[in-house]
Amino acid sequence: MNRLDMTAVKRRAVGWVRWVRWYVREVSGEATYDKYVAHARACDPVTRVMTRREFERSRTDAREADPRDGFRCC
């Protein structure tokens, strides 16, 4: 392989790593907090943004209080 081919391979590998990272964060819910912070700051930059712990607690409480959710095994 020449130098140009190796650059293309590296670029493609970096692209795959970024995509896998994005996918894992989306599926696991990790990106949800980042989206919340961006939305909260865009809507009202002066208001206090919840910490990650407060956000997760609020999310869990809302999920457990939703009667439409049905039976939860765990």
C-alpha positions as CSV (number, residue, x, y, z in Angstrom):
1,M,0.0,0.0,0.0
2,N,1.2,3.4,-0.7
3,R,1.0,6.4,1.6
4,L,-2.3,7.7,0.0
5,D,-4.0,4.4,0.6
6,M,-3.0,4.3,4.3
7,T,-4.4,7.8,4.8
8,A,-7.7,6.7,3.3
9,V,-7.7,3.6,5.5
10,K,-7.0,5.7,8.6
11,R,-9.7,8.1,7.7
12,R,-12.3,5.3,7.2
13,A,-11.3,3.7,10.5
14,V,-11.7,7.0,12.4
15,G,-15.1,7.4,10.8
16,W,-16.2,3.9,12.0
17,V,-14.9,4.6,15.5
18,R,-16.9,7.8,15.6
19,W,-20.0,6.1,14.3
20,V,-19.8,3.3,16.9
21,R,-19.3,5.8,19.7
22,W,-22.3,7.8,18.5
23,Y,-24.4,4.6,18.2
24,V,-23.5,3.3,21.7
25,R,-24.3,6.7,23.3
26,E,-27.7,6.9,21.5
27,V,-28.7,3.3,22.4
28,S,-27.6,3.5,26.0
29,G,-29.3,6.8,26.6
30,E,-26.0,8.6,27.4
31,A,-26.6,11.3,24.8
32,T,-30.0,12.1,26.3
33,Y,-28.5,14.3,29.0
34,D,-26.4,16.2,26.5
35,K,-29.5,16.9,24.4
36,Y,-31.3,18.1,27.5
37,V,-28.5,20.5,28.4
38,A,-28.3,21.9,24.8
39,H,-32.1,22.3,24.8
40,A,-32.2,23.9,28.2
41,R,-29.5,26.4,27.4
42,A,-31.0,27.3,24.1
43,C,-34.4,27.9,25.5
44,D,-33.3,29.9,28.6
45,P,-29.5,30.5,29.1
46,V,-30.1,32.0,32.5
47,T,-31.9,29.1,34.2
48,R,-30.0,26.4,36.2
49,V,-29.5,23.1,34.4
50,M,-30.0,19.9,36.4
51,T,-26.9,17.9,37.1
52,R,-26.7,14.5,35.5
53,R,-27.8,12.8,38.7
54,E,-30.8,15.0,39.1
55,F,-31.7,14.5,35.4
56,E,-31.5,10.7,35.7
57,R,-33.5,10.7,38.9
58,S,-36.2,12.9,37.2
59,R,-36.3,10.6,34.2
60,T,-36.6,7.5,36.3
61,D,-39.4,9.0,38.4
62,A,-41.3,10.1,35.3
63,R,-41.0,6.6,33.7
64,E,-42.1,4.9,36.9
65,A,-45.1,7.2,37.4
66,D,-46.4,6.8,33.8
67,P,-49.6,4.6,34.0
68,R,-49.4,3.9,30.2
69,D,-46.1,2.1,30.6
70,G,-47.8,-1.1,31.9
71,F,-46.1,-3.9,33.8
72,R,-42.5,-3.5,34.8
73,C,-40.6,-6.7,35.7
74,C,-37.6,-4.9,37.3
